[in-house]
Amino acid sequence: MNFLKRLRFYGFGFGLGLLIVYAMFGTRSCVTPNEQKMQELVFQHFTLSDKAQCKLKCLRKNEQLLKIELRHFEVNYDASSVRKEPCGEYFIQAKKDFASRYNYNLVMYDCDTITRIDDINIITSDTCTCQ
């Protein structure tokens, strides 16, 4: 077997191996449990209390913009009660890189297929009169 035949034989085996690995693992990605939980909370149906809707208006945001901005937030598991009944309670705060851009944090309740937001904690605001 000369060098060219060996190279083709090796290339065929290498290509076949790549196809097998792709078939086994596909398009999996490496995400942390924190990112996975945030994705789950954001893609579920949102329900906002009247107080949360009022505070969103104070922040000059709507529900869709909130969903978009939540990609810059993370779950603080130290302040959360994930095993709380009937719905797990997740304290959501801005990631360290984006903390200066967002002046609020919130608590989300994970109830099966619904994400409930009862209140939004605005950190620096003097104009919001929501009770």
C-alpha positions in Angstrom: 0.0 0.0 0.0 1.5 3.3 -1.0 1.2 6.6 0.9 -1.8 7.9 -1.1 -3.9 4.8 -0.6 -3.1 4.9 3.2 -4.1 8.5 3.3 -7.5 7.9 1.6 -8.1 4.9 3.9 -7.3 7.1 6.9 -9.5 9.9 5.6 -12.4 7.6 5.0 -12.2 6.2 8.6 -11.8 9.7 10.0 -14.8 11.0 8.1 -16.9 8.0 9.2 -15.9 8.6 12.8 -16.9 12.3 12.6 -20.3 11.3 11.3 -20.8 8.8 14.1 -19.8 11.4 16.7 -22.1 13.9 15.2 -25.0 11.4 15.2 -24.4 10.5 18.8 -24.0 14.0 20.2 -25.7 16.2 17.6 -26.1 19.9 18.5 -25.7 19.6 22.2 -24.3 22.6 23.9 -22.6 23.3 27.2 -24.9 25.4 29.4 -24.7 25.8 33.2 -27.7 24.8 35.3 -28.2 28.5 36.1 -28.5 29.4 32.3 -30.7 26.4 31.8 -33.1 27.5 34.6 -33.2 31.0 33.2 -34.1 29.7 29.8 -36.8 27.6 31.3 -38.3 30.5 33.2 -38.2 32.9 30.3 -39.8 30.6 27.8 -42.7 29.7 30.0 -46.0 31.7 30.0 -45.6 34.8 32.1 -48.2 36.1 34.5 -47.6 39.5 36.2 -49.4 40.8 39.2 -50.9 44.3 39.1 -48.0 45.6 41.3 -45.4 44.1 38.9 -47.2 45.6 35.9 -47.2 49.0 37.6 -43.5 48.7 38.4 -42.8 47.7 34.8 -44.5 50.9 33.7 -42.3 52.9 36.2 -39.2 51.3 34.5 -40.7 52.2 31.1 -40.7 48.5 30.0 -43.2 46.0 28.8 -43.4 42.2 29.2 -41.7 41.5 25.9 -38.8 43.8 26.7 -38.5 42.2 30.2 -38.2 38.8 28.6 -35.4 40.0 26.3 -33.5 41.7 29.1 -33.7 38.6 31.3 -30.9 37.0 29.2 -28.6 39.4 31.1 -29.9 38.1 34.5 -29.1 35.0 36.6 -30.6 33.1 39.5 -29.2 33.7 42.9 -29.6 30.3 44.5 -28.5 31.6 47.9 -31.6 33.8 48.2 -34.0 31.4 46.4 -36.3 28.8 47.8 -36.4 26.3 44.9 -38.3 23.6 46.8 -41.0 25.9 48.1 -44.5 24.5 47.7 -46.6 24.9 45.6 -44.2 26.9 43.3 -40.4 27.2 43.5 -39.2 30.7 44.3 -36.2 32.1 42.3 -34.5 35.4 43.1 -33.3 36.9 39.8 -30.6 39.5 39.6 -28.4 41.1 36.9 -25.2 39.3 36.1 -22.1 41.1 37.4 -21.2 42.4 33.9 -24.6 44.0 33.5 -25.4 45.1 37.1 -24.8 48.8 36.2 -27.3 48.7 33.3 -30.2 47.3 35.2 -31.5 48.9 38.4 -34.0 46.2 39.4 -34.2 42.6 40.5 -37.2 40.3 40.8 -38.6 37.1 42.3 -40.0 34.6 39.9 -42.2 31.7 40.9 -41.9 28.5 38.7 -45.4 26.9 38.7 -45.2 24.0 36.3 -45.6 25.7 32.9 -46.3 29.2 34.2 -43.8 31.8 35.5 -45.4 34.1 38.0 -43.9 37.5 38.9 -45.5 39.1 41.9 -43.1 42.0 42.5 -40.2 43.8 41.0 -37.7 45.3 43.3 -36.5 48.7 41.9 -33.1 49.5 43.4 -32.8 53.2 42.7 -36.0 55.0 41.9 -37.7 57.9 43.6 -40.5 58.3 41.1 -42.3 55.0 41.4 -45.4 55.2 43.6 -46.6 51.6 43.2 -47.6 49.9 46.4 
